[in-house]
Amino acid sequence: MIDLYADPLKAAEVAADVLAEKTGKTAHDVALVMGSGWVSAAEALGQPTHEFPVTELPGFPAPTVAGHGGVIRSYDVQGSHGTLRALVFLGRTHLYEGKGIEPVVHGVRTAVKAGCKTVVLTNACGGINPNFSVGQPVLIKDHISLTAVSPLSGATFVDLTDLYSARIRTLMKKLDSSLQEGVYVHWRGPTYETPAEIRMMRTMGADLVGMSTVPEAIAAHALGAEVVGISLVSNAAAGMTGEKLSHDEVMAAGKASADKVGKLLATLLHQL
């Protein structure tokens, strides 16, 4: 058994090999990571050809967060250039779970080792920009990391100028002209931010804040994948309205917007 912490890239290769055996597909083309409340949005992709718990692949821990299903699905999606093999992760591991950075990015690394050239990362987030409303999907155009944690180590110098693919963002805005873009802040959690911290983030130029996505984006990009990030504004960030924040609110907002964001993802896959 490969040690995920000792050799994370080899562990991803091993998991990709098991994935190929379980699905009968030598490779997948695109991966989607579905964040809090996004699970039902995957239904818009149709009927999966395969579905199994993430724990059946090496290196994947069982989910510990409500709303993160801990399931992997494989789809055959008919796109504009033929059949697209889509790998969907229903749920993810977060940095705040205390398992270290390797389990957080193991999914996207496995996806890239399985052949995925594009990685779509979704999340539920707090809205800092007052022009964004609850239930609105927002494209991530850039990020600010306030965790000081990177999935890369050693002299691994990777340019992040076009981390969130401008090409795919342009394509998505052609598909839905109402889509807005924003800067996403990665907050470690599990506590939500204080109102003072949100004011700091807003001063820094942030529009959105959440507890995921950024490590996965960096890890996938470093392996050569094209990355797109989509945030669903599930609540106004701390201090924006005076209301307290709750995980139940995050989940409810995601479910309420599932149809819209699901259709958006399905349309994107058809165009890729």
MIDOSE-1310 file (N, C-alpha, C; in nm, 2 decimals, decimal comma, always signed):
residues 272
midl	+0,08/-0,12/+0,00/+0,00/+0,00/+0,00/+0,09/+0,13/+0,00; +0,06/+0,22/-0,09/+0,14/+0,34/-0,10/+0,10/+0,44/+0,01; +0,19/+0,49/+0,07/+0,17/+0,59/+0,18/+0,14/+0,73/+0,12; +0,01/+0,78/+0,14/-0,03/+0,90/+0,08/+0,06/+1,02/+0,12
yadp	+0,11/+1,01/+0,24/+0,19/+1,12/+0,29/+0,34/+1,11/+0,24; +0,39/+0,99/+0,23/+0,53/+0,97/+0,19/+0,54/+1,00/+0,04; +0,45/+0,96/-0,04/+0,46/+0,97/-0,19/+0,32/+1,00/-0,25; +0,27/+1,12/-0,23/+0,14/+1,16/-0,27/+0,11/+1,14/-0,42
lkaa	+0,20/+1,17/-0,51/+0,18/+1,16/-0,65/+0,17/+1,01/-0,69; +0,25/+0,92/-0,63/+0,24/+0,78/-0,66/+0,11/+0,73/-0,60; +0,07/+0,78/-0,49/-0,06/+0,73/-0,43/-0,17/+0,77/-0,53; -0,17/+0,89/-0,59/-0,27/+0,93/-0,69/-0,27/+0,84/-0,81
evaa	-0,15/+0,80/-0,85/-0,14/+0,70/-0,97/-0,20/+0,57/-0,93; -0,18/+0,52/-0,81/-0,24/+0,39/-0,77/-0,39/+0,40/-0,77; -0,44/+0,51/-0,71/-0,58/+0,53/-0,70/-0,64/+0,54/-0,84; -0,57/+0,61/-0,93/-0,62/+0,62/-1,07/-0,63/+0,48/-1,14
dvla	-0,53/+0,40/-1,11/-0,54/+0,26/-1,17/-0,66/+0,18/-1,12; -0,69/+0,20/-0,99/-0,80/+0,13/-0,93/-0,93/+0,18/-0,99; -0,93/+0,31/-1,01/-1,05/+0,38/-1,07/-1,08/+0,32/-1,21; -0,97/+0,30/-1,29/-0,98/+0,25/-1,42/-1,04/+0,11/-1,42
ektg	-0,99/+0,03/-1,32/-1,04/-0,11/-1,30/-1,19/-0,11/-1,27; -1,23/-0,02/-1,18/-1,37/-0,02/-1,13/-1,47/+0,03/-1,24; -1,42/+0,12/-1,32/-1,51/+0,18/-1,42/-1,50/+0,12/-1,56; -1,39/+0,05/-1,58/-1,37/-0,01/-1,71/-1,33/+0,10/-1,81
ktah	-1,29/+0,22/-1,76/-1,25/+0,33/-1,85/-1,11/+0,36/-1,83; -1,03/+0,35/-1,94/-0,89/+0,37/-1,93/-0,85/+0,51/-1,89; -0,94/+0,60/-1,91/-0,92/+0,74/-1,88/-1,05/+0,82/-1,87; -1,05/+0,93/-1,79/-1,15/+1,03/-1,79/-1,10/+1,16/-1,84
dval	-1,20/+1,24/-1,88/-1,16/+1,37/-1,95/-1,17/+1,49/-1,86; -1,27/+1,49/-1,77/-1,30/+1,61/-1,69/-1,34/+1,56/-1,55; -1,30/+1,63/-1,45/-1,34/+1,60/-1,31/-1,42/+1,72/-1,25; -1,52/+1,69/-1,17/-1,60/+1,79/-1,10/-1,60/+1,75/-0,95
vmgs	-1,56/+1,85/-0,87/-1,57/+1,83/-0,73/-1,69/+1,91/-0,68; -1,79/+1,84/-0,62/-1,91/+1,91/-0,58/-1,90/+1,95/-0,43; -1,92/+2,08/-0,40/-1,91/+2,12/-0,27/-2,04/+2,12/-0,19; -2,04/+2,18/-0,07/-2,16/+2,18/+0,02/-2,28/+2,22/-0,05
gwvs	-2,38/+2,14/-0,05/-2,51/+2,17/-0,11/-2,52/+2,15/-0,26; -2,41/+2,11/-0,32/-2,40/+2,09/-0,47/-2,43/+1,95/-0,51; -2,45/+1,86/-0,42/-2,46/+1,72/-0,45/-2,58/+1,69/-0,55; -2,69/+1,75/-0,52/-2,81/+1,73/-0,61/-2,79/+1,79/-0,74
aaea	-2,70/+1,89/-0,76/-2,68/+1,95/-0,89/-2,62/+1,85/-0,99; -2,55/+1,74/-0,94/-2,50/+1,64/-1,02/-2,60/+1,57/-1,10; -2,73/+1,57/-1,05/-2,83/+1,49/-1,11/-2,86/+1,55/-1,26; -2,82/+1,67/-1,28/-2,84/+1,73/-1,42/-2,75/+1,66/-1,52
lgqp	-2,65/+1,59/-1,47/-2,56/+1,52/-1,57/-2,62/+1,39/-1,62; -2,73/+1,35/-1,57/-2,79/+1,23/-1,62/-2,76/+1,11/-1,53; -2,77/+0,99/-1,58/-2,75/+0,87/-1,51/-2,60/+0,83/-1,51; -2,53/+0,81/-1,40/-2,39/+0,77/-1,40/-2,38/+0,62/-1,45
thef	-2,27/+0,60/-1,51/-2,24/+0,46/-1,55/-2,19/+0,38/-1,43; -2,12/+0,45/-1,33/-2,07/+0,38/-1,22/-2,08/+0,47/-1,10; -2,10/+0,41/-0,98/-2,11/+0,49/-0,85/-2,06/+0,40/-0,74; -1,97/+0,46/-0,65/-1,92/+0,38/-0,54/-1,86/+0,48/-0,44
pvte	-1,85/+0,43/-0,31/-1,79/+0,52/-0,21/-1,65/+0,55/-0,23; -1,61/+0,67/-0,19/-1,47/+0,72/-0,22/-1,37/+0,63/-0,14; -1,41/+0,56/-0,04/-1,32/+0,48/+0,04/-1,28/+0,35/-0,03; -1,34/+0,32/-0,15/-1,30/+0,21/-0,23/-1,18/+0,24/-0,31
lpgf	-1,14/+0,36/-0,31/-1,01/+0,40/-0,38/-0,91/+0,42/-0,28; -0,78/+0,38/-0,30/-0,67/+0,40/-0,20/-0,65/+0,55/-0,17; -0,63/+0,58/-0,04/-0,59/+0,71/+0,00/-0,71/+0,80/+0,03; -0,83/+0,76/+0,01/-0,95/+0,85/+0,04/-1,01/+0,82/+0,17
papt	-1,01/+0,92/+0,26/-1,08/+0,90/+0,39/-1,23/+0,91/+0,38; -1,30/+0,85/+0,48/-1,44/+0,86/+0,48/-1,48/+1,01/+0,51; -1,59/+1,05/+0,46/-1,63/+1,19/+0,48/-1,67/+1,21/+0,62; -1,65/+1,33/+0,67/-1,68/+1,37/+0,81/-1,77/+1,49/+0,82
vagh	-1,81/+1,55/+0,71/-1,88/+1,67/+0,71/-2,02/+1,65/+0,65; -2,13/+1,69/+0,72/-2,26/+1,68/+0,67/-2,28/+1,75/+0,54; -2,34/+1,68/+0,44/-2,36/+1,74/+0,31/-2,26/+1,71/+0,21; -2,16/+1,63/+0,25/-2,05/+1,59/+0,16/-2,07/+1,43/+0,15
ggvi	-2,12/+1,39/+0,04/-2,17/+1,25/+0,03/-2,06/+1,14/+0,03; -1,94/+1,17/+0,00/-1,83/+1,07/+0,00/-1,85/+0,96/-0,11; -1,90/+1,01/-0,22/-1,93/+0,91/-0,33/-1,86/+0,96/-0,46; -1,81/+0,87/-0,54/-1,75/+0,90/-0,67/-1,85/+0,84/-0,78
rsyd	-1,87/+0,92/-0,88/-1,95/+0,88/-0,99/-1,87/+0,90/-1,12; -1,90/+0,81/-1,22/-1,85/+0,82/-1,35/-1,96/+0,84/-1,45; -1,95/+0,94/-1,54/-2,06/+0,96/-1,64/-2,00/+0,96/-1,78; -2,08/+0,92/-1,87/-2,06/+0,94/-2,01/-2,15/+1,06/-2,06
vqgs	-2,09/+1,17/-2,09/-2,17/+1,29/-2,13/-2,15/+1,32/-2,28; -2,26/+1,33/-2,35/-2,25/+1,36/-2,49/-2,22/+1,51/-2,51; -2,10/+1,54/-2,56/-2,06/+1,68/-2,58/-2,05/+1,72/-2,73; -2,01/+1,84/-2,75/-2,01/+1,89/-2,89/-1,90/+1,82/-2,97
hgtl	-1,81/+1,75/-2,91/-1,70/+1,69/-2,98/-1,70/+1,54/-2,95; -1,82/+1,48/-2,92/-1,82/+1,34/-2,89/-1,85/+1,31/-2,74; -1,83/+1,19/-2,70/-1,86/+1,15/-2,56/-1,75/+1,20/-2,46; -1,79/+1,27/-2,36/-1,70/+1,32/-2,26/-1,71/+1,23/-2,13
ralv	-1,60/+1,17/-2,09/-1,60/+1,09/-1,97/-1,58/+1,18/-1,84; -1,68/+1,19/-1,76/-1,67/+1,28/-1,65/-1,66/+1,21/-1,52; -1,57/+1,25/-1,43/-1,55/+1,19/-1,30/-1,60/+1,30/-1,20; -1,70/+1,25/-1,12/-1,76/+1,35/-1,02/-1,74/+1,30/-0,88
flgr	-1,68/+1,39/-0,80/-1,66/+1,37/-0,66/-1,77/+1,44/-0,58; -1,86/+1,36/-0,52/-1,96/+1,42/-0,43/-1,91/+1,43/-0,29; -1,85/+1,55/-0,27/-1,79/+1,57/-0,14/-1,64/+1,58/-0,15; -1,58/+1,63/-0,05/-1,43/+1,65/-0,04/-1,38/+1,65/+0,10
thly	-1,25/+1,65/+0,12/-1,18/+1,66/+0,25/-1,14/+1,80/+0,26; -1,16/+1,86/+0,38/-1,12/+2,00/+0,40/-1,00/+2,01/+0,50; -0,93/+2,12/+0,48/-0,81/+2,14/+0,57/-0,84/+2,14/+0,72; -0,96/+2,20/+0,75/-1,00/+2,21/+0,89/-1,03/+2,07/+0,96
egkg	-1,04/+1,97/+0,88/-1,06/+1,83/+0,94/-0,94/+1,78/+1,01; -0,82/+1,85/+0,99/-0,70/+1,81/+1,06/-0,62/+1,69/+1,01; -0,65/+1,65/+0,89/-0,58/+1,53/+0,84/-0,46/+1,57/+0,75; -0,43/+1,70/+0,75/-0,32/+1,74/+0,67/-0,36/+1,78/+0,52
iepv	-0,27/+1,83/+0,45/-0,30/+1,88/+0,31/-0,31/+1,77/+0,21; -0,25/+1,66/+0,23/-0,25/+1,55/+0,13/-0,39/+1,49/+0,10; -0,47/+1,46/+0,20/-0,60/+1,41/+0,17/-0,69/+1,52/+0,10; -0,66/+1,64/+0,13/-0,74/+1,75/+0,07/-0,73/+1,75/-0,08
vhgv	-0,61/+1,73/-0,13/-0,58/+1,74/-0,28/-0,57/+1,60/-0,34; -0,59/+1,49/-0,27/-0,57/+1,36/-0,33/-0,67/+1,33/-0,44; -0,79/+1,39/-0,42/-0,90/+1,37/-0,53/-0,86/+1,43/-0,66; -0,82/+1,55/-0,66/-0,79/+1,62/-0,79/-0,66/+1,56/-0,85
rtav	-0,57/+1,52/-0,76/-0,45/+1,45/-0,82/-0,48/+1,32/-0,88; -0,57/+1,25/-0,82/-0,61/+1,12/-0,87/-0,68/+1,14/-1,01; -0,76/+1,25/-1,01/-0,84/+1,28/-1,14/-0,74/+1,31/-1,25; -0,64/+1,39/-1,22/-0,54/+1,43/-1,33/-0,46/+1,31/-1,37
kagc	-0,42/+1,22/-1,27/-0,35/+1,10/-1,31/-0,44/+1,00/-1,39; -0,58/+1,02/-1,37/-0,67/+0,94/-1,45/-0,70/+0,99/-1,58; -0,63/+1,10/-1,62/-0,65/+1,16/-1,75/-0,72/+1,29/-1,77; -0,78/+1,34/-1,66/-0,86/+1,46/-1,66/-0,77/+1,58/-1,70
ktvv	-0,81/+1,65/-1,81/-0,74/+1,77/-1,85/-0,81/+1,89/-1,80; -0,93/+1,88/-1,75/-1,00/+1,99/-1,69/-1,06/+1,95/-1,56; -1,04/+2,04/-1,46/-1,10/+2,01/-1,32/-1,19/+2,13/-1,28; -1,31/+2,10/-1,26/-1,41/+2,20/-1,22/-1,44/+2,18/-1,07
ltna	-1,41/+2,29/-1,00/-1,42/+2,29/-0,85/-1,54/+2,38/-0,81; -1,63/+2,33/-0,73/-1,74/+2,40/-0,68/-1,74/+2,41/-0,53; -1,80/+2,51/-0,48/-1,81/+2,53/-0,33/-1,93/+2,62/-0,30; -1,96/+2,61/-0,17/-2,05/+2,71/-0,11/-1,97/+2,81/-0,03
cggi	-2,01/+2,93/-0,04/-1,92/+3,04/+0,02/-2,01/+3,15/+0,08; -1,94/+3,23/+0,16/-2,00/+3,35/+0,21/-1,97/+3,47/+0,11; -2,08/+3,55/+0,09/-2,07/+3,66/+0,00/-2,02/+3,79/+0,07; -1,90/+3,84/+0,03/-1,85/+3,96/+0,09/-1,89/+4,08/+0,00
npnf	-1,89/+4,06/-0,13/-1,94/+4,17/-0,22/-2,09/+4,19/-0,20; -2,13/+4,31/-0,16/-2,28/+4,33/-0,14/-2,36/+4,32/-0,26; -2,30/+4,32/-0,38/-2,37/+4,30/-0,51/-2,41/+4,16/-0,54; -2,35/+4,06/-0,46/-2,38/+3,92/-0,49/-2,50/+3,88/-0,39
svgq	-2,59/+3,81/-0,44/-2,71/+3,77/-0,36/-2,70/+3,62/-0,33; -2,77/+3,58/-0,22/-2,77/+3,44/-0,18/-2,83/+3,35/-0,29; -2,77/+3,24/-0,32/-2,82/+3,15/-0,43/-2,75/+3,18/-0,57; -2,66/+3,28/-0,57/-2,60/+3,32/-0,70/-2,47/+3,25/-0,72
pvli	-2,45/+3,18/-0,84/-2,32/+3,12/-0,87/-2,23/+3,23/-0,92; -2,11/+3,22/-0,88/-2,00/+3,32/-0,92/-1,88/+3,25/-0,96; -1,82/+3,29/-1,07/-1,70/+3,23/-1,12/-1,58/+3,29/-1,04; -1,49/+3,21/-1,00/-1,37/+3,25/-0,93/-1,27/+3,30/-1,04
kdhi	-1,23/+3,42/-1,03/-1,12/+3,47/-1,12/-0,99/+3,48/-1,06; -0,98/+3,47/-0,93/-0,85/+3,48/-0,86/-0,88/+3,44/-0,71; -0,77/+3,42/-0,64/-0,79/+3,39/-0,49/-0,69/+3,46/-0,41; -0,72/+3,46/-0,28/-0,63/+3,51/-0,17/-0,63/+3,40/-0,07
slta	-0,51/+3,34/-0,04/-0,50/+3,24/+0,06/-0,46/+3,30/+0,19; -0,54/+3,28/+0,29/-0,51/+3,32/+0,43/-0,48/+3,20/+0,52; -0,44/+3,09/+0,46/-0,41/+2,97/+0,54/-0,26/+2,94/+0,54; -0,18/+3,00/+0,45/-0,04/+2,98/+0,45/+0,00/+2,84/+0,43
vspl	-0,09/+2,76/+0,37/-0,07/+2,61/+0,34/-0,08/+2,59/+0,19; +0,03/+2,53/+0,14/+0,03/+2,49/+0,00/+0,04/+2,34/-0,02; -0,03/+2,28/-0,12/-0,01/+2,14/-0,15/+0,12/+2,11/-0,21; +0,20/+2,21/-0,25/+0,33/+2,19/-0,31/+0,44/+2,21/-0,20
sgat	+0,56/+2,14/-0,22/+0,67/+2,15/-0,13/+0,80/+2,15/-0,21; +0,90/+2,19/-0,14/+1,03/+2,19/-0,21/+1,04/+2,31/-0,31; +1,14/+2,30/-0,40/+1,16/+2,40/-0,50/+1,06/+2,38/-0,62; +0,93/+2,38/-0,59/+0,83/+2,36/-0,69/+0,76/+2,49/-0,72
fvdl	+0,82/+2,57/-0,81/+0,78/+2,70/-0,84/+0,68/+2,70/-0,96; +0,55/+2,73/-0,93/+0,44/+2,72/-1,02/+0,38/+2,86/-1,04; +0,37/+2,90/-1,16/+0,30/+3,03/-1,19/+0,15/+3,02/-1,18; +0,09/+3,11/-1,11/-0,06/+3,10/-1,08/-0,13/+3,22/-1,15
tdly	-0,07/+3,28/-1,25/-0,13/+3,39/-1,31/-0,27/+3,36/-1,37; -0,27/+3,25/-1,44/-0,40/+3,20/-1,51/-0,45/+3,07/-1,44; -0,44/+3,07/-1,31/-0,48/+2,95/-1,23/-0,63/+2,92/-1,27; -0,72/+3,01/-1,26/-0,86/+2,99/-1,30/-0,88/+3,03/-1,44
sari	-0,89/+2,93/-1,52/-0,89/+2,94/-1,67/-0,97/+3,05/-1,73; -0,90/+3,15/-1,79/-0,98/+3,26/-1,85/-1,06/+3,21/-1,97; -1,00/+3,11/-2,04/-1,07/+3,05/-2,15/-1,21/+3,00/-2,12; -1,21/+2,92/-2,01/-1,33/+2,85/-1,97/-1,43/+2,96/-1,91
rtlm	-1,37/+3,05/-1,84/-1,46/+3,16/-1,78/-1,53/+3,23/-1,89; -1,46/+3,26/-2,00/-1,52/+3,33/-2,11/-1,63/+3,24/-2,18; -1,60/+3,12/-2,19/-1,70/+3,02/-2,25/-1,82/+3,02/-2,16; -1,81/+3,01/-2,03/-1,92/+3,01/-1,94/-2,01/+3,13/-1,94
kkld	-1,94/+3,25/-1,96/-2,02/+3,37/-1,96/-2,09/+3,39/-2,10; -2,04/+3,32/-2,20/-2,12/+3,31/-2,32/-2,24/+3,22/-2,31; -2,23/+3,12/-2,23/-2,34/+3,03/-2,20/-2,44/+3,09/-2,11; -2,40/+3,18/-2,02/-2,49/+3,24/-1,92/-2,43/+3,39/-1,90
sslq	-2,49/+3,48/-1,97/-2,44/+3,62/-1,96/-2,46/+3,68/-1,82; -2,54/+3,62/-1,73/-2,57/+3,68/-1,60/-2,45/+3,64/-1,50; -2,36/+3,55/-1,54/-2,26/+3,51/-1,45/-2,16/+3,63/-1,42; -2,13/+3,64/-1,29/-2,04/+3,74/-1,24/-1,91/+3,67/-1,20
egvy	-1,80/+3,74/-1,18/-1,67/+3,69/-1,14/-1,63/+3,76/-1,01; -1,55/+3,69/-0,93/-1,51/+3,74/-0,80/-1,38/+3,68/-0,75; -1,32/+3,74/-0,65/-1,20/+3,70/-0,59/-1,24/+3,62/-0,46; -1,19/+3,50/-0,45/-1,22/+3,41/-0,34/-1,11/+3,40/-0,24
vhwr	-1,15/+3,41/-0,11/-1,05/+3,40/+0,00/-1,06/+3,26/+0,06; -0,95/+3,19/+0,07/-0,95/+3,06/+0,14/-0,93/+3,08/+0,29; -1,02/+3,04/+0,37/-1,02/+3,05/+0,51/-1,02/+2,91/+0,57; -0,93/+2,88/+0,66/-0,91/+2,75/+0,71/-1,03/+2,69/+0,78
gpty	-1,10/+2,77/+0,86/-1,21/+2,72/+0,94/-1,16/+2,63/+1,05; -1,25/+2,56/+1,12/-1,39/+2,54/+1,09/-1,48/+2,66/+1,15; -1,42/+2,75/+1,22/-1,50/+2,86/+1,26/-1,52/+2,95/+1,14; -1,64/+3,02/+1,14/-1,66/+3,12/+1,04/-1,58/+3,24/+1,08
etpa	-1,57/+3,33/+0,99/-1,49/+3,45/+1,01/-1,57/+3,55/+1,10; -1,49/+3,64/+1,16/-1,55/+3,74/+1,24/-1,58/+3,86/+1,15; -1,67/+3,95/+1,20/-1,70/+4,07/+1,12/-1,58/+4,15/+1,09; -1,48/+4,16/+1,18/-1,36/+4,24/+1,16/-1,28/+4,17/+1,05
eirm	-1,27/+4,04/+1,05/-1,19/+3,97/+0,95/-1,26/+3,98/+0,81; -1,39/+3,99/+0,81/-1,45/+4,01/+0,68/-1,42/+4,15/+0,63; -1,42/+4,25/+0,72/-1,38/+4,39/+0,68/-1,24/+4,39/+0,62; -1,15/+4,31/+0,68/-1,01/+4,30/+0,64/-1,01/+4,25/+0,50
mrtm	-1,08/+4,14/+0,48/-1,09/+4,07/+0,34/-1,14/+4,16/+0,24; -1,25/+4,23/+0,27/-1,31/+4,33/+0,18/-1,21/+4,44/+0,14; -1,13/+4,48/+0,23/-1,03/+4,58/+0,21/-0,92/+4,53/+0,11; -0,90/+4,40/+0,13/-0,79/+4,34/+0,04/-0,84/+4,31/-0,10
gadl	-0,97/+4,33/-0,12/-1,03/+4,31/-0,26/-1,10/+4,18/-0,28; -1,14/+4,11/-0,17/-1,21/+3,99/-0,18/-1,36/+4,01/-0,20; -1,42/+3,91/-0,27/-1,57/+3,91/-0,30/-1,64/+3,80/-0,23; -1,56/+3,69/-0,21/-1,62/+3,56/-0,16/-1,52/+3,50/-0,05
vgms	-1,57/+3,42/+0,04/-1,49/+3,35/+0,13/-1,54/+3,21/+0,16; -1,45/+3,12/+0,17/-1,49/+2,98/+0,19/-1,37/+2,90/+0,24; -1,40/+2,77/+0,27/-1,30/+2,68/+0,34/-1,25/+2,57/+0,25; -1,25/+2,59/+0,12/-1,20/+2,48/+0,03/-1,14/+2,54/-0,10
tvpe	-1,13/+2,46/-0,20/-1,11/+2,49/-0,34/-0,96/+2,53/-0,37; -0,90/+2,63/-0,30/-0,77/+2,68/-0,33/-0,66/+2,57/-0,33; -0,65/+2,49/-0,23/-0,54/+2,39/-0,24/-0,56/+2,29/-0,36; -0,69/+2,26/-0,39/-0,72/+2,17/-0,50/-0,69/+2,23/-0,63
aiaa	-0,72/+2,36/-0,64/-0,69/+2,44/-0,77/-0,54/+2,44/-0,79; -0,46/+2,47/-0,69/-0,31/+2,47/-0,71/-0,26/+2,33/-0,74; -0,31/+2,23/-0,67/-0,26/+2,10/-0,70/-0,29/+2,05/-0,84; -0,41/+2,08/-0,89/-0,45/+2,03/-1,02/-0,37/+2,11/-1,13
halg	-0,36/+2,24/-1,11/-0,29/+2,33/-1,20/-0,14/+2,29/-1,21; -0,08/+2,25/-1,10/+0,06/+2,22/-1,10/+0,08/+2,09/-1,18; -0,02/+2,01/-1,19/-0,01/+1,88/-1,27/-0,05/+1,91/-1,42; -0,08/+2,03/-1,45/-0,11/+2,06/-1,59/-0,26/+2,07/-1,63
aevv	-0,35/+2,05/-1,53/-0,49/+2,06/-1,57/-0,54/+2,20/-1,58; -0,64/+2,22/-1,66/-0,71/+2,35/-1,67/-0,82/+2,36/-1,56; -0,82/+2,46/-1,48/-0,90/+2,47/-1,36/-1,01/+2,58/-1,38; -1,13/+2,54/-1,34/-1,24/+2,64/-1,33/-1,30/+2,63/-1,19
gisl	-1,33/+2,74/-1,12/-1,39/+2,74/-0,99/-1,52/+2,82/-1,00; -1,62/+2,76/-0,93/-1,75/+2,82/-0,92/-1,80/+2,82/-0,78; -1,83/+2,93/-0,73/-1,88/+2,95/-0,59/-2,03/+2,97/-0,59; -2,10/+2,91/-0,50/-2,24/+2,94/-0,48/-2,25/+3,02/-0,35
vsna	-2,30/+3,14/-0,36/-2,31/+3,23/-0,25/-2,43/+3,17/-0,16; -2,39/+3,11/-0,05/-2,49/+3,05/+0,03/-2,54/+3,14/+0,15; -2,46/+3,24/+0,18/-2,50/+3,33/+0,29/-2,42/+3,46/+0,27; -2,47/+3,57/+0,33/-2,39/+3,69/+0,34/-2,28/+3,66/+0,45
aagm	-2,16/+3,71/+0,42/-2,05/+3,69/+0,52/-2,07/+3,76/+0,65; -2,00/+3,72/+0,75/-2,02/+3,77/+0,89/-2,01/+3,92/+0,89; -2,11/+3,98/+0,96/-2,12/+4,12/+0,97/-2,18/+4,20/+0,86; -2,21/+4,13/+0,75/-2,27/+4,20/+0,64/-2,42/+4,23/+0,66
tgek	-2,49/+4,14/+0,73/-2,63/+4,16/+0,76/-2,66/+4,17/+0,91; -2,57/+4,13/+0,99/-2,60/+4,12/+1,14/-2,65/+3,99/+1,18; -2,68/+3,90/+1,09/-2,73/+3,76/+1,12/-2,61/+3,67/+1,15; -2,64/+3,57/+1,23/-2,54/+3,47/+1,26/-2,53/+3,37/+1,15
lshd	-2,42/+3,30/+1,14/-2,40/+3,20/+1,03/-2,42/+3,06/+1,08; -2,47/+2,97/+0,99/-2,49/+2,83/+1,03/-2,46/+2,74/+0,91; -2,42/+2,62/+0,93/-2,40/+2,52/+0,83/-2,53/+2,48/+0,76; -2,64/+2,48/+0,84/-2,77/+2,44/+0,79/-2,81/+2,54/+0,68
evma	-2,78/+2,67/+0,70/-2,81/+2,78/+0,61/-2,73/+2,75/+0,48; -2,61/+2,71/+0,49/-2,52/+2,69/+0,37/-2,59/+2,57/+0,29; -2,63/+2,47/+0,36/-2,68/+2,35/+0,29/-2,82/+2,39/+0,22; -2,90/+2,46/+0,29/-3,03/+2,50/+0,23/-3,02/+2,58/+0,11
agka	-2,92/+2,68/+0,11/-2,91/+2,76/-0,01/-2,86/+2,68/-0,13; -2,77/+2,59/-0,10/-2,72/+2,50/-0,21/-2,83/+2,42/-0,27; -2,92/+2,36/-0,19/-3,02/+2,28/-0,24/-3,12/+2,36/-0,32; -3,15/+2,49/-0,27/-3,24/+2,57/-0,34/-3,20/+2,61/-0,48
sadk	-3,07/+2,62/-0,50/-3,01/+2,66/-0,63/-2,96/+2,54/-0,71; -2,99/+2,42/-0,67/-2,93/+2,30/-0,73/-2,97/+2,29/-0,88; -3,09/+2,32/-0,91/-3,14/+2,31/-1,05/-3,06/+2,40/-1,14; -3,05/+2,53/-1,10/-2,98/+2,62/-1,18/-2,83/+2,59/-1,21
vgkl	-2,76/+2,56/-1,10/-2,62/+2,53/-1,11/-2,59/+2,40/-1,18; -2,69/+2,30/-1,16/-2,67/+2,17/-1,23/-2,68/+2,19/-1,38; -2,78/+2,27/-1,42/-2,79/+2,29/-1,57/-2,67/+2,37/-1,62; -2,62/+2,46/-1,54/-2,50/+2,53/-1,58/-2,38/+2,43/-1,60
latl	-2,36/+2,34/-1,51/-2,25/+2,25/-1,52/-2,27/+2,15/-1,64; -2,40/+2,11/-1,66/-2,43/+2,02/-1,77/-2,40/+2,08/-1,90; -2,44/+2,21/-1,91/-2,42/+2,29/-2,04/-2,27/+2,30/-2,06; -2,20/+2,33/-1,96/-2,05/+2,35/-1,97/-1,99/+2,22/-2,03
lhql	-2,03/+2,10/-1,97/-1,97/+1,98/-2,01/-2,00/+1,95/-2,16; -2,12/+1,99/-2,20/-2,16/+1,96/-2,34/-2,07/+2,05/-2,43; -2,02/+2,16/-2,38/-1,94/+2,25/-2,47/-1,79/+2,21/-2,47; -1,75/+2,15/-2,36/-1,60/+2,12/-2,35/-1,56/+2,02/-2,46
